[in-house]
């Protein structure tokens, strides 16, 4: 049975460019903090990757601080700052910010004081894209990076969060982007790495993979790859709506990520849909991967004013460039077949 991966917002396949860069980095034995030739070679690789990530983000190299991922970057950006956010944020941001901002039924967040606010660029569950106000304190760019055109130097926010494994890089590496002049208080101390803002010997292999993945992702975006993904997503959305079920396509009227589709199927629990589709050969999600294993309704959908039952009946389908029209239409047919069985039992 062919497996079809429809959970790209959780993580993405490792790009060949990233794999090659990581294998090459394994041959470099020097510590980047050492001043001899081996150390300089390692340091050079890190700075090359820093430049690749900065170029893809429209930022300056000096603004890139490598971390273990977007979760650590969120802690570095948000801890102790007294920031506010909305309940649609990722849990890595919610851990440090007060979720008091209002969210409308389309998933849009109203921001009153940008300088005290953390606001994501795009939501991982619904794909809804926010308009970022100038002067924003922190933005989680993780889901948008590689899928949407981003120029950090034009966004007007002080800090941004990104993660390599969302765009074809390895897991366990990410970055905080901090605008020049913005103070970042180190949480991991004990060395002068990352310009004194994140101590510890750098993850040379992960950083190399991140840089190569960011460069390749920027190239794909410029080549219109994600426009093609959006077309396949739209075909899937149309197919699911054509069966005549009373499903809800969350965020349909809003600007969304080109690959993301969130569907509420009344009477069919999200986790049950995930299990049924897994058995049928499809990897899908009932919410953010960082919330997997937790049997509870999506806080994102609850914030968008869906009731507890509806929020617990949602699935997320997130596509990538390797997903074909044939595959999504097969998914739609199998999903509809199983949904009919569920509805027949209830009737």
ZAGU-151423 format. One record per residue (C-alpha): x, y, z; residue number from 0; chain; residue in one letter. Coordinates in nm, 3 decimals, always signed. Each point is the difference from the previous one (the first is absolute). Layout:
+---------+---------+---------+-----+-------+-----+
!       X !       Y !       Z !   n ! chain ! res !
+---------+---------+---------+-----+-------+-----+
!       X !       Y !       Z ! NUM !     A !   a !
...
+---------+---------+---------+-----+-------+-----+
***
This chain:
+---------+---------+---------+-----+-------+-----+
!       X !       Y !       Z !   n ! chain ! res !
+---------+---------+---------+-----+-------+-----+
!  +0.000 !  +0.000 !  +0.000 !   0 !     A !   x !
!  +0.137 !  +0.339 !  -0.102 !   1 !     A !   x !
!  +0.036 !  +0.235 !  +0.294 !   2 !     A !   x !
!  -0.100 !  +0.360 !  -0.066 !   3 !     A !   x !
!  +0.140 !  +0.264 !  +0.233 !   4 !     A !   x !
!  -0.245 !  +0.285 !  +0.063 !   5 !     A !   x !
!  +0.157 !  +0.141 !  +0.318 !   6 !     A !   x !
!  +0.261 !  +0.241 !  -0.134 !   7 !     A !   x !
!  -0.079 !  +0.264 !  +0.264 !   8 !     A !   x !
!  +0.117 !  -0.244 !  +0.267 !   9 !     A !   x !
!  +0.330 !  -0.070 !  -0.174 !  10 !     A !   x !
!  +0.131 !  -0.034 !  -0.353 !  11 !     A !   x !
!  +0.214 !  -0.256 !  -0.179 !  12 !     A !   x !
!  +0.372 !  +0.075 !  +0.012 !  13 !     A !   x !
!  +0.108 !  +0.175 !  -0.319 !  14 !     A !   x !
!  +0.282 !  -0.161 !  -0.202 !  15 !     A !   x !
!  +0.193 !  +0.328 !  +0.022 !  16 !     A !   x !
!  -0.023 !  -0.007 !  +0.380 !  17 !     A !   x !
!  +0.104 !  -0.364 !  +0.017 !  18 !     A !   x !
!  +0.305 !  +0.066 !  -0.219 !  19 !     A !   x !
!  +0.103 !  +0.302 !  +0.208 !  20 !     A !   x !
!  -0.033 !  -0.197 !  +0.322 !  21 !     A !   x !
!  +0.209 !  -0.289 !  -0.130 !  22 !     A !   x !
!  +0.270 !  +0.244 !  -0.108 !  23 !     A !   x !
!  -0.008 !  +0.169 !  +0.342 !  24 !     A !   x !
!  +0.064 !  -0.336 !  +0.169 !  25 !     A !   x !
!  +0.347 !  +0.003 !  -0.156 !  26 !     A !   x !
!  +0.092 !  +0.326 !  +0.176 !  27 !     A !   x !
!  +0.142 !  -0.086 !  +0.339 !  28 !     A !   x !
!  +0.097 !  +0.342 !  +0.133 !  29 !     A !   x !
!  -0.175 !  +0.188 !  +0.279 !  30 !     A !   x !
!  -0.132 !  +0.328 !  -0.143 !  31 !     A !   x !
!  +0.144 !  +0.187 !  +0.299 !  32 !     A !   x !
!  +0.355 !  -0.123 !  -0.067 !  33 !     A !   x !
!  +0.238 !  +0.231 !  -0.183 !  34 !     A !   x !
!  +0.195 !  -0.265 !  -0.191 !  35 !     A !   x !
!  -0.076 !  -0.100 !  -0.360 !  36 !     A !   x !
!  -0.246 !  -0.275 !  +0.098 !  37 !     A !   x !
!  -0.191 !  +0.237 !  +0.225 !  38 !     A !   x !
!  -0.005 !  +0.271 !  -0.264 !  39 !     A !   x !
!  -0.142 !  -0.248 !  -0.251 !  40 !     A !   x !
!  -0.285 !  -0.083 !  +0.238 !  41 !     A !   x !
!  -0.062 !  +0.367 !  +0.074 !  42 !     A !   x !
!  -0.004 !  +0.076 !  -0.371 !  43 !     A !   x !
!  -0.266 !  -0.263 !  -0.059 !  44 !     A !   x !
!  -0.218 !  +0.153 !  +0.272 !  45 !     A !   x !
!  +0.036 !  +0.350 !  -0.142 !  46 !     A !   x !
!  -0.083 !  -0.125 !  -0.348 !  47 !     A !   x !
!  -0.319 !  -0.159 !  +0.134 !  48 !     A !   x !
!  -0.081 !  +0.316 !  +0.194 !  49 !     A !   x !
!  +0.021 !  +0.193 !  -0.323 !  50 !     A !   x !
!  -0.222 !  -0.253 !  -0.180 !  51 !     A !   x !
!  -0.270 !  +0.024 !  +0.267 !  52 !     A !   x !
!  +0.025 !  +0.379 !  +0.010 !  53 !     A !   x !
!  -0.027 !  +0.026 !  -0.378 !  54 !     A !   x !
!  -0.309 !  -0.224 !  -0.006 !  55 !     A !   x !
!  -0.162 !  +0.208 !  +0.274 !  56 !     A !   x !
!  +0.093 !  +0.342 !  -0.133 !  57 !     A !   x !
!  +0.204 !  +0.070 !  +0.313 !  58 !     A !   x !
!  +0.360 !  +0.085 !  +0.085 !  59 !     A !   x !
!  +0.235 !  -0.277 !  +0.104 !  60 !     A !   x !
!  +0.075 !  +0.174 !  +0.330 !  61 !     A !   x !
!  -0.371 !  -0.027 !  +0.087 !  62 !     A !   x !
!  -0.005 !  -0.383 !  -0.013 !  63 !     A !   x !
!  +0.048 !  -0.184 !  +0.331 !  64 !     A !   x !
!  +0.006 !  -0.377 !  -0.040 !  65 !     A !   x !
!  -0.200 !  -0.195 !  +0.260 !  66 !     A !   x !
!  -0.123 !  -0.356 !  +0.046 !  67 !     A !   x !
!  -0.328 !  +0.093 !  -0.170 !  68 !     A !   x !
!  -0.284 !  +0.249 !  -0.001 !  69 !     A !   x !
!  -0.105 !  -0.105 !  +0.351 !  70 !     A !   x !
!  +0.332 !  +0.111 !  +0.148 !  71 !     A !   x !
!  -0.010 !  +0.311 !  -0.217 !  72 !     A !   x !
!  -0.343 !  +0.082 !  +0.145 !  73 !     A !   x !
!  +0.135 !  -0.028 !  +0.353 !  74 !     A !   x !
!  +0.297 !  +0.218 !  -0.088 !  75 !     A !   x !
!  -0.225 !  +0.263 !  -0.157 !  76 !     A !   x !
!  -0.295 !  +0.000 !  +0.240 !  77 !     A !   x !
!  +0.113 !  -0.102 !  +0.350 !  78 !     A !   x !
!  -0.036 !  +0.275 !  +0.259 !  79 !     A !   x !
!  -0.125 !  +0.263 !  -0.243 !  80 !     A !   x !
!  -0.365 !  +0.011 !  +0.111 !  81 !     A !   x !
!  -0.132 !  -0.048 !  -0.352 !  82 !     A !   x !
!  -0.360 !  -0.064 !  -0.098 !  83 !     A !   x !
!  -0.128 !  -0.222 !  -0.281 !  84 !     A !   x !
!  -0.314 !  -0.180 !  -0.120 !  85 !     A !   x !
!  -0.104 !  -0.358 !  +0.074 !  86 !     A !   x !
!  +0.072 !  -0.097 !  -0.362 !  87 !     A !   x !
!  +0.376 !  +0.015 !  +0.060 !  88 !     A !   x !
!  +0.218 !  -0.310 !  +0.016 !  89 !     A !   x !
!  +0.050 !  -0.140 !  +0.350 !  90 !     A !   x !
!  +0.367 !  +0.100 !  -0.011 !  91 !     A !   x !
!  -0.116 !  +0.364 !  +0.000 !  92 !     A !   x !
!  -0.298 !  -0.053 !  +0.230 !  93 !     A !   x !
!  +0.240 !  -0.131 !  +0.264 !  94 !     A !   x !
!  +0.145 !  +0.351 !  +0.038 !  95 !     A !   x !
!  -0.279 !  +0.240 !  -0.101 !  96 !     A !   x !
!  -0.343 !  +0.092 !  +0.135 !  97 !     A !   x !
!  -0.269 !  -0.110 !  -0.253 !  98 !     A !   x !
!  -0.236 !  +0.292 !  +0.042 !  99 !     A !   x !
!  -0.029 !  +0.136 !  -0.355 ! 100 !     A !   x !
!  -0.335 !  -0.047 !  -0.177 ! 101 !     A !   x !
!  -0.033 !  -0.228 !  -0.303 ! 102 !     A !   x !
!  -0.281 !  +0.030 !  -0.253 ! 103 !     A !   x !
!  -0.187 !  -0.286 !  -0.168 ! 104 !     A !   x !
!  +0.244 !  +0.007 !  -0.293 ! 105 !     A !   x !
!  +0.297 !  -0.047 !  +0.231 ! 106 !     A !   x !
!  +0.127 !  +0.357 !  -0.027 ! 107 !     A !   x !
!  +0.154 !  +0.157 !  +0.310 ! 108 !     A !   x !
!  -0.060 !  +0.359 !  +0.112 ! 109 !     A !   x !
!  +0.322 !  +0.164 !  +0.125 ! 110 !     A !   x !
!  -0.018 !  +0.314 !  +0.211 ! 111 !     A !   x !
!  +0.362 !  +0.035 !  +0.114 ! 112 !     A !   x !
!  +0.244 !  -0.159 !  -0.249 ! 113 !     A !   x !
!  +0.304 !  +0.071 !  +0.217 ! 114 !     A !   x !
!  -0.136 !  -0.233 !  +0.269 ! 115 !     A !   x !
!  -0.141 !  -0.265 !  -0.231 ! 116 !     A !   x !
!  +0.104 !  -0.336 !  -0.143 ! 117 !     A !   x !
!  -0.190 !  -0.084 !  -0.319 ! 118 !     A !   x !
!  +0.055 !  -0.291 !  -0.238 ! 119 !     A !   x !
!  +0.024 !  +0.054 !  -0.373 ! 120 !     A !   x !
!  -0.204 !  -0.312 !  -0.078 ! 121 !     A !   x !
!  -0.187 !  -0.256 !  +0.207 ! 122 !     A !   x !
!  +0.117 !  -0.360 !  -0.019 ! 123 !     A !   x !
!  -0.349 !  -0.149 !  +0.041 ! 124 !     A !   x !
!  -0.218 !  +0.223 !  -0.218 ! 125 !     A !   x !
!  +0.259 !  +0.162 !  -0.226 ! 126 !     A !   x !
!  -0.151 !  +0.345 !  +0.068 ! 127 !     A !   x !
!  +0.253 !  +0.275 !  -0.077 ! 128 !     A !   x !
!  +0.015 !  +0.311 !  +0.218 ! 129 !     A !   x !
!  +0.084 !  +0.355 !  -0.102 ! 130 !     A !   x !
!  +0.296 !  +0.091 !  +0.219 ! 131 !     A !   x !
!  -0.008 !  +0.356 !  +0.136 ! 132 !     A !   x !
!  +0.311 !  +0.215 !  +0.002 ! 133 !     A !   x !
!  +0.189 !  -0.001 !  +0.328 ! 134 !     A !   x !
!  -0.108 !  -0.354 !  +0.094 ! 135 !     A !   x !
!  +0.210 !  -0.146 !  +0.282 ! 136 !     A !   x !
!  +0.016 !  -0.364 !  -0.116 ! 137 !     A !   x !
!  -0.134 !  -0.196 !  -0.297 ! 138 !     A !   x !
!  -0.002 !  -0.377 !  -0.039 ! 139 !     A !   x !
!  +0.101 !  -0.035 !  -0.365 ! 140 !     A !   x !
!  +0.038 !  -0.378 !  +0.018 ! 141 !     A !   x !
!  -0.289 !  -0.107 !  -0.223 ! 142 !     A !   x !
!  +0.037 !  +0.284 !  -0.249 ! 143 !     A !   x !
!  +0.376 !  -0.033 !  -0.055 ! 144 !     A !   x !
!  +0.053 !  -0.174 !  -0.332 ! 145 !     A !   x !
!  -0.368 !  +0.014 !  -0.100 ! 146 !     A !   x !
!  -0.062 !  +0.376 !  -0.006 ! 147 !     A !   x !
!  +0.223 !  +0.287 !  -0.115 ! 148 !     A !   x !
!  +0.166 !  +0.139 !  +0.313 ! 149 !     A !   x !
!  +0.231 !  +0.299 !  +0.029 ! 150 !     A !   x !
!  +0.079 !  +0.035 !  +0.369 ! 151 !     A !   x !
!  +0.157 !  +0.341 !  -0.049 ! 152 !     A !   x !
!  -0.334 !  +0.123 !  -0.136 ! 153 !     A !   x !
!  -0.230 !  -0.173 !  +0.249 ! 154 !     A !   x !
!  +0.060 !  +0.257 !  +0.270 ! 155 !     A !   x !
!  +0.016 !  -0.248 !  +0.289 ! 156 !     A !   x !
!  +0.279 !  -0.014 !  +0.256 ! 157 !     A !   x !
!  +0.046 !  -0.378 !  +0.007 ! 158 !     A !   x !
!  -0.108 !  -0.305 !  -0.197 ! 159 !     A !   x !
!  +0.002 !  -0.377 !  +0.055 ! 160 !     A !   x !
!  +0.080 !  -0.269 !  -0.259 ! 161 !     A !   x !
!  +0.067 !  -0.375 !  -0.005 ! 162 !     A !   x !
!  +0.195 !  -0.201 !  -0.258 ! 163 !     A !   x !
!  -0.215 !  -0.312 !  -0.010 ! 164 !     A !   x !
!  -0.302 !  +0.193 !  -0.127 ! 165 !     A !   x !
!  +0.173 !  +0.071 !  -0.333 ! 166 !     A !   x !
!  +0.196 !  -0.315 !  -0.072 ! 167 !     A !   x !
!  +0.283 !  +0.039 !  +0.248 ! 168 !     A !   x !
!  +0.092 !  -0.223 !  +0.293 ! 169 !     A !   x !
!  -0.182 !  -0.011 !  +0.332 ! 170 !     A !   x !
!  +0.164 !  +0.154 !  +0.305 ! 171 !     A !   x !
!  +0.120 !  +0.325 !  -0.157 ! 172 !     A !   x !
!  -0.168 !  +0.337 !  -0.041 ! 173 !     A !   x !
!  +0.069 !  +0.367 !  +0.047 ! 174 !     A !   x !
!  -0.105 !  +0.320 !  +0.167 ! 175 !     A !   x !
!  +0.020 !  +0.303 !  -0.227 ! 176 !     A !   x !
!  +0.066 !  +0.309 !  +0.209 ! 177 !     A !   x !
!  +0.006 !  +0.341 !  -0.162 ! 178 !     A !   x !
!  +0.321 !  +0.197 !  +0.050 ! 179 !     A !   x !
!  -0.012 !  +0.192 !  +0.327 ! 180 !     A !   x !
!  -0.258 !  -0.230 !  +0.162 ! 181 !     A !   x !
!  +0.131 !  -0.136 !  +0.328 ! 182 !     A !   x !
!  -0.009 !  -0.378 !  +0.037 ! 183 !     A !   x !
!  +0.073 !  -0.134 !  +0.349 ! 184 !     A !   x !
!  +0.183 !  -0.333 !  -0.022 ! 185 !     A !   x !
!  -0.171 !  -0.289 !  +0.178 ! 186 !     A !   x !
!  +0.273 !  -0.253 !  -0.072 ! 187 !     A !   x !
!  +0.322 !  +0.142 !  +0.143 ! 188 !     A !   x !
!  +0.355 !  -0.121 !  +0.026 ! 189 !     A !   x !
!  +0.158 !  +0.092 !  -0.332 ! 190 !     A !   x !
!  +0.014 !  +0.277 !  -0.256 ! 191 !     A !   x !
!  -0.166 !  -0.183 !  -0.286 ! 192 !     A !   x !
!  -0.267 !  +0.166 !  -0.215 ! 193 !     A !   x !
!  +0.133 !  +0.345 !  +0.085 ! 194 !     A !   x !
!  -0.042 !  -0.073 !  +0.371 ! 195 !     A !   x !
!  -0.373 !  -0.063 !  -0.027 ! 196 !     A !   x !
!  -0.009 !  -0.381 !  -0.003 ! 197 !     A !   x !
!  +0.291 !  -0.188 !  +0.157 ! 198 !     A !   x !
!  +0.109 !  -0.353 !  -0.087 ! 199 !     A !   x !
!  +0.194 !  -0.162 !  -0.281 ! 200 !     A !   x !
!  -0.203 !  +0.047 !  -0.316 ! 201 !     A !   x !
!  -0.194 !  -0.281 !  -0.168 ! 202 !     A !   x !
!  +0.223 !  +0.008 !  -0.305 ! 203 !     A !   x !
!  -0.177 !  -0.278 !  -0.190 ! 204 !     A !   x !
!  -0.348 !  +0.137 !  +0.068 ! 205 !     A !   x !
!  +0.101 !  +0.355 !  -0.088 ! 206 !     A !   x !
!  +0.149 !  -0.114 !  -0.331 ! 207 !     A !   x !
!  -0.322 !  -0.183 !  -0.084 ! 208 !     A !   x !
!  -0.210 !  +0.300 !  +0.100 ! 209 !     A !   x !
!  +0.196 !  +0.233 !  -0.226 ! 210 !     A !   x !
!  -0.026 !  -0.229 !  -0.301 ! 211 !     A !   x !
!  -0.372 !  -0.058 !  +0.060 ! 212 !     A !   x !
!  -0.070 !  +0.373 !  +0.032 ! 213 !     A !   x !
!  +0.179 !  +0.073 !  -0.325 ! 214 !     A !   x !
!  -0.190 !  -0.277 !  -0.183 ! 215 !     A !   x !
!  -0.332 !  +0.110 !  +0.153 ! 216 !     A !   x !
!  +0.053 !  +0.357 !  -0.121 ! 217 !     A !   x !
!  +0.071 !  -0.132 !  -0.347 ! 218 !     A !   x !
!  -0.319 !  -0.209 !  -0.001 ! 219 !     A !   x !
!  -0.204 !  +0.298 !  +0.113 ! 220 !     A !   x !
!  +0.142 !  +0.219 !  -0.276 ! 221 !     A !   x !
!  -0.072 !  -0.274 !  -0.255 ! 222 !     A !   x !
!  -0.371 !  -0.009 !  +0.093 ! 223 !     A !   x !
!  +0.004 !  -0.347 !  +0.155 ! 224 !     A !   x !
!  -0.239 !  +0.102 !  +0.276 ! 225 !     A !   x !
!  -0.245 !  +0.147 !  -0.251 ! 226 !     A !   x !
!  -0.023 !  -0.352 !  -0.143 ! 227 !     A !   x !
!  -0.052 !  -0.141 !  +0.351 ! 228 !     A !   x !
!  -0.284 !  +0.248 !  +0.051 ! 229 !     A !   x !
!  -0.168 !  -0.128 !  -0.315 ! 230 !     A !   x !
!  +0.012 !  -0.359 !  +0.131 ! 231 !     A !   x !
!  -0.130 !  +0.118 !  +0.340 ! 232 !     A !   x !
!  -0.290 !  +0.173 !  -0.172 ! 233 !     A !   x !
!  -0.082 !  -0.316 !  -0.197 ! 234 !     A !   x !
!  -0.010 !  -0.194 !  +0.326 ! 235 !     A !   x !
!  -0.219 !  +0.263 !  +0.165 ! 236 !     A !   x !
!  -0.244 !  -0.002 !  -0.292 ! 237 !     A !   x !
!  -0.012 !  -0.380 !  -0.001 ! 238 !     A !   x !
!  -0.081 !  -0.019 !  +0.372 ! 239 !     A !   x !
!  -0.274 !  +0.262 !  -0.033 ! 240 !     A !   x !
!  -0.155 !  -0.176 !  -0.302 ! 241 !     A !   x !
!  -0.121 !  -0.300 !  +0.202 ! 242 !     A !   x !
!  -0.284 !  +0.199 !  +0.155 ! 243 !     A !   x !
!  +0.102 !  -0.046 !  +0.364 ! 244 !     A !   x !
!  -0.050 !  +0.286 !  +0.244 ! 245 !     A !   x !
!  +0.372 !  +0.049 !  +0.040 ! 246 !     A !   x !
!  +0.160 !  +0.332 !  +0.087 ! 247 !     A !   x !
!  +0.316 !  +0.117 !  -0.175 ! 248 !     A !   x !
!  +0.166 !  +0.212 !  +0.268 ! 249 !     A !   x !
!  +0.144 !  +0.329 !  -0.120 ! 250 !     A !   x !
!  -0.139 !  -0.043 !  -0.351 ! 251 !     A !   x !
!  -0.065 !  +0.371 !  -0.043 ! 252 !     A !   x !
!  +0.331 !  +0.112 !  +0.149 ! 253 !     A !   x !
!  +0.350 !  +0.014 !  -0.144 ! 254 !     A !   x !
!  +0.158 !  -0.338 !  +0.076 ! 255 !     A !   x !
!  +0.323 !  -0.187 !  -0.044 ! 256 !     A !   x !
!  +0.003 !  -0.155 !  -0.349 ! 257 !     A !   x !
!  +0.015 !  -0.355 !  +0.132 ! 258 !     A !   x !
!  -0.235 !  -0.008 !  +0.298 ! 259 !     A !   x !
!  -0.358 !  -0.119 !  +0.033 ! 260 !     A !   x !
!  -0.189 !  -0.036 !  +0.329 ! 261 !     A !   x !
!  -0.329 !  -0.190 !  -0.021 ! 262 !     A !   x !
!  -0.267 !  -0.052 !  +0.267 ! 263 !     A !   x !
!  -0.209 !  -0.315 !  -0.056 ! 264 !     A !   x !
!  -0.307 !  +0.005 !  +0.229 ! 265 !     A !   x !
!  -0.046 !  -0.326 !  +0.186 ! 266 !     A !   x !
!  +0.351 !  -0.137 !  -0.067 ! 267 !     A !   x !
!  +0.269 !  +0.067 !  +0.260 ! 268 !     A !   x !
!  +0.327 !  +0.133 !  -0.130 ! 269 !     A !   x !
!  +0.213 !  -0.269 !  +0.162 ! 270 !     A !   x !
!  -0.226 !  -0.268 !  -0.148 ! 271 !     A !   x !
!  +0.049 !  +0.151 !  -0.344 ! 272 !     A !   x !
!  +0.376 !  -0.002 !  +0.050 ! 273 !     A !   x !
!  -0.003 !  -0.370 !  +0.094 ! 274 !     A !   x !
!  -0.233 !  -0.099 !  -0.286 ! 275 !     A !   x !
!  +0.206 !  +0.183 !  -0.258 ! 276 !     A !   x !
!  +0.325 !  -0.138 !  +0.141 ! 277 !     A !   x !
!  -0.133 !  -0.352 !  -0.052 ! 278 !     A !   x !
!  -0.094 !  +0.101 !  -0.355 ! 279 !     A !   x !
!  +0.354 !  +0.122 !  -0.069 ! 280 !     A !   x !
!  -0.026 !  +0.375 !  +0.063 ! 281 !     A !   x !
!  +0.189 !  +0.200 !  +0.263 ! 282 !     A !   x !
!  -0.215 !  +0.290 !  +0.121 ! 283 !     A !   x !
!  -0.036 !  +0.193 !  +0.325 ! 284 !     A !   x !
!  -0.270 !  +0.110 !  +0.241 ! 285 !     A !   x !
!  +0.196 !  +0.310 !  +0.096 ! 286 !     A !   x !
!  +0.348 !  +0.127 !  +0.077 ! 287 !     A !   x !
!  +0.260 !  -0.276 !  +0.022 ! 288 !     A !   x !
!  +0.117 !  +0.142 !  +0.332 ! 289 !     A !   x !
!  -0.347 !  -0.080 !  +0.137 ! 290 !     A !   x !
!  -0.015 !  -0.355 !  -0.135 ! 291 !     A !   x !
!  -0.103 !  -0.263 !  +0.250 ! 292 !     A !   x !
!  -0.216 !  +0.248 !  +0.188 ! 293 !     A !   x !
!  -0.367 !  -0.089 !  -0.040 ! 294 !     A !   x !
!  -0.150 !  +0.346 !  +0.012 ! 295 !     A !   x !
!  -0.168 !  +0.245 !  -0.230 ! 296 !     A !   x !
!  +0.219 !  +0.242 !  -0.193 ! 297 !     A !   x !
!  +0.055 !  +0.322 !  +0.195 ! 298 !     A !   x !
!  +0.052 !  +0.175 !  -0.334 ! 299 !     A !   x !
!  -0.350 !  -0.091 !  -0.118 ! 300 !     A !   x !
!  -0.152 !  +0.084 !  +0.338 ! 301 !     A !   x !
!  +0.161 !  +0.344 !  -0.025 ! 302 !     A !   x !
!  -0.164 !  +0.034 !  -0.344 ! 303 !     A !   x !
!  -0.338 !  -0.055 !  +0.172 ! 304 !     A !   x !
!  -0.065 !  -0.358 !  -0.102 ! 305 !     A !   x !
!  -0.161 !  -0.197 !  +0.279 ! 306 !     A !   x !
!  +0.169 !  -0.286 !  +0.186 ! 307 !     A !   x !
!  -0.163 !  -0.266 !  -0.216 ! 308 !     A !   x !
!  +0.097 !  +0.164 !  -0.329 ! 309 !     A !   x !
!  +0.355 !  +0.064 !  +0.118 ! 310 !     A !   x !
!  +0.034 !  -0.368 !  +0.085 ! 311 !     A !   x !
!  -0.119 !  -0.108 !  -0.346 ! 312 !     A !   x !
!  +0.269 !  +0.178 !  -0.201 ! 313 !     A !   x !
!  +0.288 !  -0.135 !  -0.202 ! 314 !     A !   x !
!  +0.291 !  +0.178 !  -0.161 ! 315 !     A !   x !
!  +0.122 !  -0.094 !  -0.345 ! 316 !     A !   x !
!  +0.330 !  +0.163 !  -0.093 ! 317 !     A !   x !
!  +0.154 !  -0.068 !  -0.340 ! 318 !     A !   x !
!  +0.345 !  +0.030 !  -0.151 ! 319 !     A !   x !
!  +0.152 !  +0.013 !  -0.347 ! 320 !     A !   x !
!  +0.010 !  -0.380 !  -0.031 ! 321 !     A !   x !
!  -0.375 !  -0.043 !  +0.056 ! 322 !     A !   x !
!  -0.190 !  -0.061 !  -0.323 ! 323 !     A !   x !
!  -0.354 !  +0.066 !  -0.119 ! 324 !     A !   x !
!  -0.055 !  -0.375 !  -0.036 ! 325 !     A !   x !
!  +0.101 !  -0.057 !  +0.362 ! 326 !     A !   x !
!  -0.229 !  +0.268 !  +0.146 ! 327 !     A !   x !
!  -0.296 !  -0.118 !  -0.206 ! 328 !     A !   x !
!  +0.058 !  -0.353 !  +0.125 ! 329 !     A !   x !
!  +0.012 !  +0.135 !  +0.354 ! 330 !     A !   x !
!  -0.329 !  +0.186 !  -0.055 ! 331 !     A !   x !
!  -0.173 !  -0.314 !  -0.127 ! 332 !     A !   x !
!  +0.119 !  -0.217 !  +0.290 ! 333 !     A !   x !
!  -0.074 !  +0.268 !  +0.259 ! 334 !     A !   x !
!  -0.353 !  +0.046 !  -0.141 ! 335 !     A !   x !
!  -0.060 !  -0.376 !  -0.001 ! 336 !     A !   x !
!  +0.095 !  -0.027 !  +0.366 ! 337 !     A !   x !
!  -0.199 !  +0.310 !  +0.094 ! 338 !     A !   x !
!  -0.312 !  -0.147 !  -0.159 ! 339 !     A !   x !
!  +0.043 !  -0.308 !  +0.217 ! 340 !     A !   x !
!  +0.030 !  +0.213 !  +0.313 ! 341 !     A !   x !
!  -0.309 !  +0.200 !  -0.088 ! 342 !     A !   x !
!  -0.197 !  -0.318 !  -0.079 ! 343 !     A !   x !
!  +0.080 !  -0.140 !  +0.345 ! 344 !     A !   x !
!  -0.114 !  +0.320 !  +0.170 ! 345 !     A !   x !
!  -0.321 !  +0.028 !  -0.206 ! 346 !     A !   x !
+---------+---------+---------+-----+-------+-----+
***
